[in-house]
Structures are given as C-alpha cells and as structure tokens.
Amino acid sequence: MSNIELINEAKKLQQEAKRILQELGLMEILRGISEPKIVGSVASGLMIVKDIDVHAYVKEYDLPKILNLMPRLALLPTIQKVQFSNFRELRRDYKKDKAHLPHAYYIGLRSVQSSGEWKVDIWFAKKDDIQEYQGLGQGLTDEQRQTILKLKKLWYVGGGYRDGAMGINFYNAVLKHQVKTAQEFRRYLKDK
C-alpha cells in the first residue's frame, strides 16, 4: 500500500470514528462524571483499524459512578457489547500481557456499523495516573506519520498486533528511538 493510500485510509477511518462518537453522544455521557478526551490513533489520525480510544479523566476514583454508566451505554444505538475491567486494583503480575495497561477502570464497547464492528476503549483514570499515553502523535513530521502507519499495517494481524506490540510502541519507537524500518522496529520490540 502506498503512503498516500495509507494516509487516505487513516483519514477515512478517523472521520468515521468521529461520526460514531457523535452519533452515540458518548463524550456528552462521559462528561457527566469525567473530563473525556479522544486519544490514540483517532486523535493522531494514524488509524489502521476500527478502534477508538477515550480517556475519561476523573478527579477521584468512584467505581459506583463508573459502573452506573453501563446500563446507559448498553442502550445506545448500535452497541452490541459493554464490558468492564478493573485494571486499577487488579494484580498484574499473574498475566504478563496485561502488565502494560494503565492502572485505571476500563469500559469496552462494541458498536456495529455498516462498515463493520468498532471497538471503543474508555479508560477512567486521574490524569497523573495515565500520563504516559497523553499527547501521542502530536507534532509528527510527515515522514514519522508515514513510518508509524507502515509499521502498524505490517504488524497488524487478525485481531491485534503481533510480537506483543501495542499501539504506544509504534509512537515511542519512531519518536523516541528514531525507528524507520521494520527491522529496526523488530529490534526495538526485542530490546524494550
């Protein structure tokens, strides 16, 4: 896929993601108990999959308030699934593939659209507890944007990234470690 095709595909996915959020009224619902912000690939415009990330910044952790949102979210049009996970208090050492996740409460949604199923990840956390994920993709050069898109596309298989890669790895590799090729990214993953 050419650079232009990758960028056009990413823009199209970004536009649809924003339309879905608007259609669901999700940000307004979340504003009732938090300060929501679109983050990740929707914010950066570096999308290759139907995945929307939202940080719902809270002043204090209030699990009952968060759980009370679930019935309302389940009744939204196009929502097929609502799932809660406690990554704030859960022991993380028993499962290595969860150790990198934010120490936060999580609600995951699945929205069925004409274009297919979309995943919406909502992380409830204090800003200080989720700083590592803020501002990814801001101030990128065109070359960095293209590199991130190419690497994401190369690493995405089926339902996720291979070799244990996470979305944040692509940004960190390119921005902080000047990774430019698949071989360099492979080495970055091995060394991290």
C-alpha positions as CSV (number, residue, x, y, z in Angstrom):
1,M,0.0,0.0,0.0
2,S,1.4,3.4,-0.9
3,N,2.0,6.2,1.5
4,I,-0.9,8.2,0.0
5,E,-3.3,5.2,0.3
6,L,-2.3,4.6,3.9
7,I,-2.9,8.3,4.8
8,N,-6.2,8.4,2.9
9,E,-7.3,5.2,4.6
10,A,-6.3,6.6,8.0
11,K,-8.3,9.8,7.4
12,K,-11.4,7.9,6.3
13,L,-11.2,5.8,9.5
14,Q,-10.7,8.9,11.6
15,Q,-13.7,10.6,10.1
16,E,-15.9,7.6,10.7
17,A,-14.7,7.2,14.3
18,K,-15.6,10.8,15.0
19,R,-19.0,10.3,13.4
20,I,-19.6,7.3,15.6
21,L,-18.7,9.1,18.7
22,Q,-21.1,12.0,17.7
23,E,-23.9,9.5,16.8
24,L,-23.6,7.8,20.2
25,G,-23.3,11.0,22.1
26,L,-20.6,9.2,24.1
27,M,-18.5,12.3,25.0
28,E,-21.5,14.0,26.5
29,I,-22.4,10.9,28.5
30,L,-18.9,10.7,29.9
31,R,-18.8,14.4,30.7
32,G,-21.4,13.7,33.4
33,I,-18.7,12.1,35.6
34,S,-15.4,12.9,33.9
35,E,-13.4,15.0,31.6
36,P,-13.3,12.9,28.4
37,K,-10.7,13.2,25.7
38,I,-10.2,11.4,22.4
39,V,-6.7,9.9,22.4
40,G,-4.7,7.4,20.4
41,S,-5.0,6.8,16.7
42,V,-8.2,8.8,16.4
43,A,-6.6,11.9,17.9
44,S,-3.4,11.4,15.9
45,G,-5.1,10.4,12.6
46,L,-2.9,7.3,12.4
47,M,-5.7,4.7,12.2
48,I,-5.4,1.3,10.6
49,V,-8.2,-0.5,12.5
50,K,-11.7,0.3,13.8
51,D,-10.6,1.1,17.3
52,I,-11.4,4.3,19.3
53,D,-9.6,5.2,22.5
54,V,-11.1,7.7,25.1
55,H,-9.5,8.8,28.3
56,A,-12.2,9.8,30.9
57,Y,-10.2,11.8,33.4
58,V,-11.6,11.7,36.9
59,K,-10.8,13.9,40.0
60,E,-11.4,11.0,42.3
61,Y,-11.9,7.3,41.6
62,D,-15.6,6.5,42.1
63,L,-16.3,2.9,40.9
64,P,-20.1,3.0,41.6
65,K,-20.4,6.1,39.3
66,I,-18.5,4.4,36.6
67,L,-20.5,1.2,36.9
68,N,-23.7,3.1,36.8
69,L,-22.9,4.2,33.2
70,M,-23.0,0.7,31.9
71,P,-26.8,0.3,31.5
72,R,-27.0,3.7,29.8
73,L,-24.2,2.7,27.4
74,A,-25.8,-0.7,26.7
75,L,-29.0,1.1,25.5
76,L,-27.2,3.3,22.9
77,P,-28.0,2.6,19.3
78,T,-25.5,0.2,17.6
79,I,-24.0,-1.0,20.9
80,Q,-23.7,-4.8,20.9
81,K,-21.4,-5.3,23.9
82,V,-20.5,-3.5,27.1
83,Q,-17.6,-4.9,29.2
84,F,-16.0,-3.7,32.4
85,S,-12.4,-4.5,33.6
86,N,-10.7,-3.4,36.8
87,F,-7.1,-2.7,35.9
88,R,-6.7,-0.3,38.8
89,E,-6.7,-2.7,41.7
90,L,-6.2,-6.0,39.8
91,R,-2.9,-7.8,40.4
92,R,-0.9,-7.5,37.2
93,D,1.9,-9.9,37.8
94,Y,-0.1,-13.0,37.1
95,K,-0.6,-12.2,33.4
96,K,2.3,-10.5,31.5
97,D,0.1,-9.4,28.6
98,K,-1.9,-7.1,30.9
99,A,1.1,-5.5,32.8
100,H,1.5,-2.6,30.4
101,L,-2.2,-1.5,30.7
102,P,-3.0,1.7,32.5
103,H,-3.9,1.5,36.2
104,A,-7.4,2.5,35.5
105,Y,-11.0,1.3,35.3
106,Y,-12.0,0.2,31.8
107,I,-15.2,0.0,29.9
108,G,-15.1,-1.5,26.4
109,L,-17.9,-1.1,23.9
110,R,-18.6,-2.8,20.6
111,S,-20.6,-0.8,18.1
112,V,-21.9,-2.5,15.0
113,Q,-21.8,-0.2,12.0
114,S,-22.4,-0.7,8.3
115,S,-18.6,-0.7,7.9
116,G,-18.3,-3.5,10.5
117,E,-17.6,-3.8,14.2
118,W,-15.9,-0.9,16.0
119,K,-14.1,-1.2,19.3
120,V,-14.4,1.7,21.8
121,D,-12.0,1.6,24.8
122,I,-12.8,4.0,27.6
123,W,-10.2,4.4,30.4
124,F,-11.2,6.1,33.6
125,A,-8.2,7.5,35.5
126,K,-6.7,10.6,37.0
127,K,-4.6,12.5,34.5
128,D,-1.4,11.8,36.5
129,D,-2.1,8.1,36.5
130,I,-2.2,7.8,32.7
131,Q,0.3,10.4,31.6
132,E,2.4,8.0,29.5
133,Y,-0.4,7.8,27.0
134,Q,-1.1,11.6,26.6
135,G,-0.1,13.6,23.6
136,L,1.0,10.7,21.4
137,G,1.2,11.6,17.8
138,Q,1.3,15.4,18.3
139,G,3.9,17.3,16.3
140,L,4.8,14.5,14.0
141,T,6.5,15.1,10.7
142,D,5.0,13.6,7.5
143,E,7.8,11.1,7.4
144,Q,7.1,10.0,11.0
145,R,3.4,9.7,10.3
146,Q,4.1,7.5,7.3
147,T,6.5,5.3,9.2
148,I,4.1,4.8,12.1
149,L,1.3,3.9,9.6
150,K,3.5,1.5,7.7
151,L,4.7,-0.3,10.8
152,K,1.2,-0.5,12.3
153,K,0.0,-2.0,9.0
154,L,2.9,-4.5,8.8
155,W,2.4,-5.6,12.4
156,Y,-1.4,-5.9,12.5
157,V,-2.6,-9.5,12.1
158,G,-6.2,-10.5,12.6
159,G,-7.4,-9.0,15.9
160,G,-4.2,-7.3,17.1
161,Y,-0.5,-6.5,16.7
162,R,1.9,-9.4,16.5
163,D,5.0,-9.9,18.7
164,G,3.3,-8.4,21.7
165,A,3.4,-4.9,20.2
166,M,1.0,-2.3,21.5
167,G,-0.1,1.0,19.8
168,I,2.1,3.1,22.1
169,N,5.1,1.1,20.9
170,F,4.9,2.4,17.4
171,Y,4.8,6.1,18.6
172,N,7.6,5.6,21.1
173,A,9.8,3.7,18.6
174,V,9.5,6.3,16.0
175,L,9.5,9.4,18.2
176,K,11.9,8.5,20.9
177,H,14.2,5.9,19.2
178,Q,14.1,7.2,15.6
179,V,13.0,3.8,14.2
180,K,12.4,4.0,10.5
181,T,12.3,0.4,9.3
182,A,10.5,-2.9,10.1
183,Q,13.9,-4.4,11.0
184,E,14.6,-1.5,13.5
185,F,11.1,-1.9,15.0
186,R,11.7,-5.6,15.5
187,R,14.9,-4.9,17.3
188,Y,13.1,-2.2,19.4
189,L,10.4,-4.6,20.5
190,K,13.1,-7.2,21.4
191,D,15.1,-4.7,23.4
192,K,12.2,-2.9,25.2
